[in-house]
Amino acid sequence: MDEDVSEVVRIDGGIVVGHDGSKCSQEALAWAAALARRADLDLHVVRAWAMMTAPKPSTWEPGYVPPLADYEKAVHDELTAHVRAAHLDPDVRVTCHVVHKSPAQGLMGAAQGADLMVLGARGRGGFSGLLLGSVSDQLVHHAPCPVTVIRTGAHGRGLGAVIERAATLPE
């Protein structure tokens, strides 16, 4: 295993949001960022990855398999681009983390030191009829910290209403 590739994310407080590049995880990111700003907490955006789910690194060529560190950089670059595209409040302290693990294992490890974990209800795979994705379901039942699952359009009011409600929570 390449020693430069992170297999563990250590968080010391704050909000962890799982991000897999899906629309649902982008909405979970926006919700978590609004809460982090209001609560003055750090926001940790975590993506767990494998070679099969990672974007191709810039060093990829037919017949050549780049080192895992190149894949990790490609995943980090893609995650950073998603965070930039969310146009978060500049006062939110955001750190992007990528971890070479299965999504459930990677996020479970990051949750060890978190105050809260935020996830989208549905990620990139699975069955569209389920209320929760398998990763969200595992973390809701087994995470070592509270978990909030953001479900797109659950009440027909969209994410803006959810964020607005979060901003009115008592301190």
Protein Blocks (a to p, Z undefined) as FASTA:
>chain_A
ZZkbcfbdcdeedjddddehiaklmmmmmmmmmmmmmnopacdddddddfklpccdfkbc
ehiacdfklmmmmmmmmmmmmmmmnopafkbccddddddddfklmmmmmmmmpcbdcddf
bdfedjfkbmbdfklmmmmmmpcbdcddddehklonojmlmmmmmmmpcZZ
